[in-house]
């Protein structure tokens, strides 16, 4: 877990038995990737590519 410059919480978990990372942004959006660099780019690229849980857009 890491915090952004304004205190947002970013969480990346490794899914045991796989090469998959599961990220949860401070907005509630979730993303999976095998590439840690791609995962952090997605996290820090907010809001581009983000759709928070429960969002209809």
Order of alpha helices (4+ residues) and beta strands (2+ residues): beta-beta-beta-beta-alpha
